[in-house]
Amino acid sequence: MAANQDSSVSSRITLFNQQAEEHQNWMMINPFAHYNVSEMPKRTFPQEEYGKAPAGSLSERRSLEANVRALEEILQLCDMIEKSGQDDPESGLKTLAFGPLFSLYNDISDKLLATLLCARKHGFVGFSGETLFQGRDEAVPVHLLRPFEKLKTEILAKVADLRCVFTEKLEEPAALRQD
């Protein structure tokens, strides 16, 4: 009987030591566990992980949600240019001057310039200059780079892909990153 209790105690001690070591390893990489920054070990990341949230984390979930919202706003902007714009005689695509676009879009959102820059980065709209200013650039044309139906299909496909990634990540159990 003493041998049985001894093995039970030793297995509990082993389990405790294992959990203590895991906790100690986690505290080494936890930036909030150090009183002095110089005590914290320098972390290294592979190039593809740098600047990205840990897989399965709440931060990654928020990032995916923000990307979906941004794409939905871009779609709304392209739709507004399609409905309110005029046909460009050269390309046949819709064009709308920045001034009228600003007036129309201001009722929807106050983030027109950020949405325009993001849409240009993704290759959905085009305009001259680096940025547009109300008053100075009222007559600068903002034009769709492809027919609206193609843009709509592309944007909705990206949103669907992000939502698939988002729902797949929800089904996986969140685990701490082992660095």
C-alpha positions in Angstrom: 0.0 0.0 0.0 2.9 2.3 0.8 4.3 1.7 -2.7 1.0 2.6 -4.3 0.8 5.9 -2.4 4.4 6.6 -3.2 3.8 6.3 -7.0 0.7 8.4 -6.8 2.6 11.1 -5.0 5.5 10.9 -7.4 3.1 11.2 -10.4 1.5 14.3 -8.9 4.9 15.8 -8.2 5.9 15.1 -11.8 2.7 16.6 -13.1 3.2 19.7 -10.9 6.8 20.2 -12.1 5.7 19.8 -15.7 3.0 22.5 -15.3 5.4 24.8 -13.4 7.9 24.5 -16.2 5.3 25.3 -18.8 4.2 28.3 -16.8 7.8 29.5 -16.4 8.3 29.2 -20.2 5.2 31.1 -20.8 6.2 33.9 -18.4 9.5 34.2 -20.2 7.7 35.3 -23.4 4.9 37.2 -21.7 5.8 40.9 -22.1 3.7 41.9 -19.0 5.6 39.6 -16.6 8.8 41.6 -16.5 9.5 44.6 -14.4 12.4 45.6 -16.6 12.4 45.4 -20.4 16.1 44.4 -20.5 15.1 41.2 -18.6 12.7 40.1 -21.4 14.3 37.8 -24.0 14.2 39.0 -27.6 11.6 37.1 -29.6 12.2 36.0 -33.2 9.5 35.5 -35.8 9.6 33.9 -39.3 9.2 36.6 -42.0 5.7 35.5 -42.9 4.5 35.7 -39.3 6.0 39.1 -38.5 3.3 41.7 -37.8 0.5 39.2 -37.8 -1.7 38.1 -34.9 -1.1 34.6 -33.5 -3.2 32.0 -35.2 -6.5 31.4 -33.5 -6.2 34.4 -31.2 -8.8 37.1 -30.6 -6.6 39.6 -32.3 -6.6 37.5 -35.5 -10.4 37.3 -35.3 -10.7 41.1 -35.0 -8.3 41.5 -37.9 -10.4 39.3 -40.2 -13.6 41.2 -39.1 -11.9 44.5 -39.9 -10.9 43.3 -43.3 -14.4 42.2 -44.1 -15.8 45.6 -43.0 -13.2 47.4 -45.2 -14.1 45.3 -48.2 -17.8 45.9 -47.6 -17.2 49.7 -47.5 -15.1 49.5 -50.7 -18.0 47.7 -52.4 -20.4 50.4 -51.2 -18.1 53.1 -52.6 -17.8 51.4 -56.0 -21.6 51.0 -56.0 -22.0 54.7 -55.4 -19.6 55.6 -58.2 -21.5 53.1 -60.5 -24.9 54.6 -59.7 -24.0 58.3 -59.5 -21.1 58.5 -62.0 -21.0 59.2 -65.7 -19.6 56.9 -68.4 -16.0 57.8 -69.3 -15.8 58.2 -73.1 -12.3 56.7 -73.3 -12.7 53.6 -71.2 -16.5 53.2 -71.0 -16.2 52.8 -67.2 -17.9 54.9 -64.6 -16.3 58.1 -63.3 -17.3 60.6 -60.6 -15.6 63.8 -59.5 -14.2 63.8 -56.0 -16.4 66.8 -54.9 -19.8 65.2 -55.7 -18.5 61.9 -54.4 -17.5 63.5 -51.1 -21.0 65.1 -50.8 -22.8 61.8 -51.5 -20.6 59.6 -49.3 -20.4 62.0 -46.4 -24.0 60.9 -45.4 -22.8 57.3 -45.3 -19.4 57.5 -43.6 -16.7 60.0 -42.7 -14.0 57.7 -44.0 -14.1 58.4 -47.7 -10.5 59.2 -48.2 -9.3 56.1 -46.3 -11.8 53.9 -48.2 -10.6 55.5 -51.5 -6.9 54.8 -50.7 -7.7 51.2 -49.7 -9.8 50.7 -52.9 -6.9 52.1 -55.0 -4.4 49.8 -53.2 -6.6 46.8 -54.0 -6.9 47.9 -57.6 -10.6 48.7 -57.7 -10.6 52.5 -58.3 -8.1 55.0 -59.7 -7.5 58.8 -59.3 -4.6 61.1 -60.0 -2.3 62.3 -57.2 -1.3 60.7 -54.0 -4.3 61.9 -51.9 -7.4 64.1 -52.4 -8.4 67.1 -50.4 -11.8 68.6 -50.1 -11.9 72.0 -51.8 -8.6 71.7 -53.7 -9.4 68.4 -55.6 -13.2 68.8 -56.2 -12.9 68.2 -59.9 -10.4 65.3 -59.8 -12.2 62.2 -61.4 -12.4 59.0 -59.4 -13.0 56.1 -61.8 -13.6 52.4 -61.5 -10.8 50.3 -63.0 -13.1 47.5 -64.2 -16.9 47.1 -64.8 -18.8 47.2 -61.6 -20.2 43.7 -61.9 -16.6 42.3 -62.1 -15.5 44.4 -59.1 -18.6 43.3 -57.2 -17.8 39.6 -57.9 -14.1 40.0 -56.9 -15.0 41.8 -53.6 -17.7 39.4 -52.6 -15.4 36.5 -53.3 -12.7 38.0 -51.1 -15.3 38.6 -48.3 -16.5 35.0 -48.6 -12.9 33.8 -48.4 -12.3 35.8 -45.3 -15.5 34.6 -43.7 -14.5 31.0 -44.5 -11.2 31.6 -42.8 -13.0 33.3 -39.9 -15.5 30.4 -39.3 -12.7 27.8 -39.7 -10.7 29.6 -37.0 -13.7 29.6 -34.7 -14.1 25.9 -34.9 -10.5 25.2 -34.0 -9.8 25.4 -30.3 -7.6 28.4 -29.4 -4.2 27.4 -28.0 -1.3 29.4 -26.7 1.5 30.0 -29.1 4.5 27.8 -28.4 7.5 30.0 -29.0 
